[in-house]
Amino acid sequence: MDRLVPGLDRPRPRRAPRALIAVAATAPVATAALMVAYAATVHRAADHCLPVALAPAPPPAPAVDAAPADAPAAPDLDAPPPPIRAGTCAAPLLAPLHLPTTPADAEALRAQLGAWIAGADARAPGIAHRRGVLHVESAEDRGDDPPYPRSAEPEAARVCGSPAVWLRTYLREVLTWQGGELACDGNICCYGGMEYAPRGYVAFHHGPGDDAPWTLDAWIEVYDAGLGPAYADANIRFVERALRRLVHGHCAGEPAGRVD
């Protein structure tokens, strides 16, 4: 009966398993071995690491007091543009446009034309409204596939009114492309052509008196470079016929003597 009453039995002491006792006994030894191995690893790694030396900061660049001797000089914005060169614009078809011109007047024309091309604010060649501007262009050598616009056909007219002013504005744009190709011979200036680009001739007239302005008389363009003889000769003949027909015309209704 006594065994049936739990409170009468004496509690038995608990004993740890033998495996746990063995692990607990060896734990301090294993820990010490790990610490020794770690210390040895750190020591070997320290022996293979090279010390890193910080590069010294570069010395400050010396102050530059002046530009190097070989530096290009700054352009002189106030310098006048170089005048257009004197050249030869001889061509039989230009005979109706040639006018006697003194060397001084020819030089003044080149200087004025060069300044006008270099800056739109410079004095432009005048337009005598009664005379208008003669414009002749041969058939264009375009090089692309037809059909072509009507502007590619040969045309010849005495341009009057506002179209004469527009023509002068476009002429300046074309002359800026020519650069050193542009030359003047007396009262006529010219530039060379090439395949798909025309030769050009621009004629001017100097009114009576030393202070009279130069006026734009005619702009002629003929395509002949790179063309067969038949096509080139046809273009030249068209320009010659147009000049003979139009050179003595005028603009009806315009005031005489008005130059702008």
C-alpha positions as CSV (number, residue, x, y, z in Angstrom):
1,M,0.0,0.0,0.0
2,D,2.9,2.4,0.7
3,R,3.9,2.2,-3.0
4,L,0.5,3.5,-4.0
5,V,1.1,6.8,-2.2
6,P,3.4,9.1,-4.3
7,G,4.1,11.5,-1.5
8,L,5.6,8.7,0.7
9,D,8.3,7.8,-1.9
10,R,11.7,9.6,-1.7
11,P,12.5,11.4,-4.9
12,R,15.3,9.9,-6.9
13,P,18.2,12.1,-8.1
14,R,18.4,12.7,-11.9
15,R,21.6,11.6,-13.7
16,A,22.8,13.2,-17.0
17,P,23.4,10.8,-19.9
18,R,26.9,9.7,-20.3
19,A,27.1,11.3,-23.9
20,L,26.3,14.8,-22.6
21,I,28.9,14.3,-19.8
22,A,31.5,13.5,-22.4
23,V,30.7,16.5,-24.6
24,A,30.8,18.8,-21.7
25,A,34.1,17.5,-20.6
26,T,35.7,18.1,-24.1
27,A,34.1,21.5,-24.8
28,P,36.8,23.6,-23.1
29,V,39.5,21.7,-25.0
30,A,37.8,22.2,-28.4
31,T,37.2,25.9,-27.7
32,A,40.9,26.5,-26.9
33,A,42.0,24.7,-30.1
34,L,39.7,26.9,-32.2
35,M,41.1,30.0,-30.6
36,V,44.7,28.9,-31.3
37,A,43.8,28.1,-35.0
38,Y,42.1,31.5,-35.5
39,A,45.1,33.3,-34.1
40,A,47.4,31.5,-36.4
41,T,45.3,32.3,-39.4
42,V,45.2,36.0,-38.6
43,H,49.0,36.0,-38.1
44,R,49.6,34.4,-41.5
45,A,47.2,36.8,-43.3
46,A,48.9,39.7,-41.7
47,D,52.2,38.5,-43.1
48,H,50.9,38.4,-46.7
49,C,49.2,41.8,-46.6
50,L,51.2,44.7,-47.9
51,P,50.8,48.1,-46.3
52,V,49.0,50.6,-48.5
53,A,50.7,54.0,-48.7
54,L,48.5,56.9,-49.5
55,A,49.7,58.9,-52.6
56,P,50.7,62.4,-51.7
57,A,48.4,65.1,-53.1
58,P,49.8,66.7,-56.3
59,P,51.3,70.1,-55.9
60,P,49.0,73.0,-57.1
61,A,49.5,74.0,-60.7
62,P,51.4,77.2,-61.2
63,A,49.4,80.2,-62.1
64,V,49.4,81.2,-65.7
65,D,50.0,84.9,-66.2
66,A,49.9,85.0,-70.0
67,A,49.0,82.8,-72.9
68,P,51.7,80.6,-74.5
69,A,53.8,82.2,-77.1
70,D,52.3,79.9,-79.8
71,A,48.7,80.5,-78.9
72,P,46.7,82.0,-81.9
73,A,45.8,85.6,-81.6
74,A,42.2,86.6,-80.9
75,P,40.5,87.8,-84.1
76,D,40.0,91.5,-84.5
77,L,36.3,91.9,-84.8
78,D,36.6,95.5,-85.8
79,A,39.0,94.7,-88.7
80,P,37.4,95.4,-92.1
81,P,36.7,92.3,-94.3
82,P,39.2,91.6,-97.0
83,P,38.1,92.9,-100.3
84,I,37.2,90.5,-103.1
85,R,40.1,89.8,-105.4
86,A,40.5,91.2,-108.8
87,G,40.3,88.6,-111.6
88,T,39.2,88.0,-115.1
89,C,35.5,87.5,-116.0
90,A,35.9,87.6,-119.7
91,A,33.2,85.8,-121.7
92,P,31.6,86.7,-125.1
93,L,28.1,86.5,-123.7
94,L,28.9,89.3,-121.2
95,A,29.6,91.9,-123.8
96,P,26.3,93.7,-123.4
97,L,27.0,94.1,-119.6
98,H,30.5,95.4,-119.7
99,L,30.9,99.1,-118.8
100,P,34.0,101.3,-118.6
101,T,35.2,101.3,-115.0
102,T,38.1,103.1,-113.5
103,P,40.5,101.1,-111.3
104,A,39.4,103.2,-108.2
105,D,35.8,102.5,-108.9
106,A,36.5,98.8,-109.4
107,E,38.4,98.6,-106.1
108,A,35.5,100.4,-104.3
109,L,33.0,97.9,-105.8
110,R,35.1,95.0,-104.5
111,A,35.4,96.5,-101.1
112,Q,31.7,97.2,-100.8
113,L,30.7,93.8,-102.1
114,G,33.0,92.1,-99.7
115,A,31.6,94.0,-96.7
116,W,28.1,93.2,-97.8
117,I,28.8,89.5,-98.1
118,A,30.6,89.5,-94.7
119,G,27.7,91.3,-92.9
120,A,24.1,91.8,-93.8
121,D,24.1,95.2,-92.1
122,A,26.7,96.6,-94.5
123,R,25.6,98.7,-97.4
124,A,24.1,96.6,-100.1
125,P,24.3,97.3,-103.8
126,G,21.4,99.5,-104.8
127,I,18.5,98.7,-107.0
128,A,17.5,101.2,-109.6
129,H,13.8,100.6,-109.7
130,R,13.3,102.0,-113.1
131,R,16.0,99.7,-114.5
132,G,15.2,96.7,-112.4
133,V,17.5,93.6,-112.3
134,L,18.1,91.4,-115.3
135,H,18.0,87.7,-114.3
136,V,18.9,84.9,-116.8
137,E,19.4,81.3,-115.9
138,S,19.9,78.4,-118.3
139,A,18.4,75.0,-117.9
140,E,19.5,73.4,-114.7
141,D,21.8,70.4,-114.6
142,R,20.2,68.8,-111.5
143,G,21.5,65.2,-111.5
144,D,18.4,63.8,-109.9
145,D,15.5,62.0,-111.4
146,P,12.7,64.0,-113.2
147,P,10.1,65.3,-113.3
148,Y,11.7,68.7,-112.4
149,P,9.9,71.8,-111.1
150,R,9.4,74.7,-113.4
151,S,12.3,76.6,-111.7
152,A,14.7,74.1,-113.3
153,E,13.7,75.3,-116.8
154,P,15.6,78.1,-118.6
155,E,14.2,81.5,-117.6
156,A,15.0,85.1,-118.4
157,A,13.2,88.2,-117.1
158,R,13.7,91.8,-116.0
159,V,12.8,91.6,-112.4
160,C,10.9,94.6,-111.0
161,G,9.4,95.7,-107.7
162,S,9.6,93.6,-104.6
163,P,11.0,90.5,-106.5
164,A,14.0,92.6,-107.3
165,V,14.7,93.1,-103.6
166,W,14.2,89.4,-102.9
167,L,16.5,88.5,-105.7
168,R,19.2,90.7,-104.2
169,T,18.8,89.0,-100.8
170,Y,19.2,85.6,-102.3
171,L,22.2,86.7,-104.4
172,R,24.0,87.6,-101.2
173,E,23.3,84.1,-99.8
174,V,24.7,82.5,-102.9
175,L,27.8,84.7,-103.0
176,T,28.6,83.8,-99.4
177,W,29.0,80.2,-100.5
178,Q,31.6,81.1,-103.2
179,G,34.5,82.2,-100.8
180,G,37.7,82.6,-102.7
181,E,36.1,81.6,-106.0
182,L,34.5,85.0,-106.3
183,A,36.4,87.6,-108.3
184,C,35.6,90.9,-110.0
185,D,36.7,92.3,-113.3
186,G,35.7,96.0,-113.6
187,N,31.9,96.2,-113.1
188,I,31.4,92.4,-113.4
189,C,32.0,89.8,-110.7
190,C,32.0,86.1,-111.4
191,Y,32.4,82.6,-109.8
192,G,33.2,79.3,-111.4
193,G,30.9,76.4,-111.8
194,M,31.1,72.6,-111.7
195,E,28.9,69.6,-112.4
196,Y,25.4,70.3,-111.1
197,A,26.5,73.9,-110.2
198,P,26.4,76.9,-112.6
199,R,28.9,79.5,-113.5
200,G,27.7,82.9,-112.3
201,Y,28.2,86.5,-113.5
202,V,26.9,89.5,-111.6
203,A,26.9,92.9,-113.3
204,F,26.9,96.3,-111.5
205,H,26.4,99.9,-112.7
206,H,28.0,103.0,-111.1
207,G,25.9,106.1,-111.5
208,P,27.3,109.5,-112.4
209,G,29.3,111.3,-109.7
210,D,31.8,110.1,-107.2
211,D,29.2,109.6,-104.5
212,A,26.7,107.7,-106.7
213,P,25.9,104.2,-105.4
214,W,26.7,101.0,-107.1
215,T,23.5,99.3,-108.3
216,L,22.8,95.7,-109.2
217,D,22.1,95.3,-112.9
218,A,22.1,91.6,-113.7
219,W,22.6,88.1,-112.4
220,I,23.5,85.5,-115.0
221,E,23.8,81.7,-114.3
222,V,24.7,79.2,-116.9
223,Y,25.1,75.4,-116.5
224,D,27.8,74.0,-118.8
225,A,30.3,72.1,-116.7
226,G,30.1,68.3,-117.0
227,L,27.5,68.5,-119.9
228,G,27.9,67.2,-123.4
229,P,28.8,69.8,-126.0
230,A,25.3,69.9,-127.4
231,Y,23.7,70.6,-124.0
232,A,26.4,73.1,-122.9
233,D,26.2,75.0,-126.2
234,A,22.4,75.1,-126.1
235,N,22.5,76.7,-122.6
236,I,25.1,79.3,-123.6
237,R,23.1,80.2,-126.7
238,F,19.9,80.7,-124.6
239,V,21.8,83.1,-122.3
240,E,23.2,85.1,-125.2
241,R,19.8,85.5,-126.9
242,A,18.1,86.5,-123.6
243,L,20.7,89.2,-122.9
244,R,20.4,90.7,-126.3
245,R,16.6,90.8,-126.0
246,L,16.4,92.2,-122.4
247,V,19.5,94.3,-121.9
248,H,17.8,97.6,-122.9
249,G,14.5,97.1,-121.1
250,H,13.0,98.8,-118.1
251,C,10.3,98.4,-115.4
252,A,7.1,100.2,-116.4
253,G,5.6,102.5,-113.8
254,E,8.7,102.9,-111.7
255,P,10.1,106.4,-110.9
256,A,13.2,107.3,-112.8
257,G,16.3,107.9,-110.7
258,R,15.1,106.1,-107.6
259,V,17.8,103.8,-106.2
260,D,17.3,101.9,-102.9
